């Protein structure tokens, strides 16, 4: 039976690999997307490093973070981060959780993360903190129970980024590509803030600038332009995989073209990629 969500699974696998390739997620972290046909379900990879995620790894979950189809594969321990945000925020269609090194100093110190350049406007009006100690005392810092997940979602509130003390960050988006965009550029803002704090006094965006910059950058044109760029960078990175005889993610060319650019379908680009893969496979067999 054809998979009605094959395209969505593929795009989520691409999103995983982009976040790994851009240095946002290493072996730990995850991103999900809400089921566009059933808002009471979402898709997320099985327990696997993002750089290695393939479409076949993507599973469908209920908002209680239970598999729709029973499975014996290992699952992420923090899926309640995703399920509880989807419960609390009907406007959110994608959630990412990561531990990017540039963000962790803010999680460790409690220093506020503020928008410092136009693309940093994706932070939103405020980035709140959540401290698991406040309600749950000493834990292993993982967000594993429904109660912890619900507390975490309450702390996010109406915002789009949440810093977890001594742990990492969780981000929300109205679409999968928006969530990837926000995850990357909020991390770039954190990198900039760390450097700026070392040399002088911060001059963050005003509330009005945050609203206008965020609205402009998160529009379809900006998100799609960045998506094409990140997919191209991923293609170049995975070309090195092929040279090493490692499996590449298929059909990256097909998903890389911006949906808003008014350009022709990417069938030819996908065919070129398939021919190149075939030539590489033949060469490796020799």
PEKA-V283152 format. One record per pair of residues at least 12 apart in sequence whose C-alpha atoms are under 6 Angstrom apart, sorted by the first residue. I is the first residue (numbers start at 1). GAP is how many residues later the second one is. Records with the same first field share a line. If there is no record, write none. Layout:
# PEKA-V283152
I: GAP ; GAP
This chain:
# PEKA-V283152
9: 46 ; 49
10: 45
13: 40 ; 41 ; 42
16: 34
17: 33 ; 34
20: 30 ; 31
24: 76
25: 73
27: 22
29: 68 ; 69
30: 66 ; 67
31: 64 ; 65
32: 12 ; 62 ; 63
33: 60 ; 61 ; 143
34: 59
40: 23
41: 20 ; 21 ; 22
42: 18 ; 19
43: 16 ; 17
44: 14 ; 15
45: 12 ; 13 ; 14
46: 29
47: 27 ; 28 ; 29
63: 20
64: 19
65: 14 ; 15 ; 18
77: 67
78: 65 ; 66
80: 66 ; 69
81: 68
82: 13
84: 65 ; 66
85: 68
92: 81 ; 82
93: 81 ; 82
94: 78 ; 79 ; 81 ; 82
95: 76 ; 77
96: 74 ; 75
97: 72 ; 73
98: 70 ; 71
99: 69
102: 88 ; 89
103: 87
104: 64
107: 57 ; 58 ; 59
108: 57 ; 58
115: 89 ; 90
116: 88 ; 89
118: 95
120: 66 ; 69
121: 89 ; 92 ; 93
122: 60 ; 92
123: 63
127: 34 ; 35
128: 34
129: 33 ; 34 ; 35
130: 25 ; 34
131: 34
160: 12
224: 34
228: 28 ; 29 ; 30
231: 25
251: 19
253: 16 ; 17
254: 12 ; 16
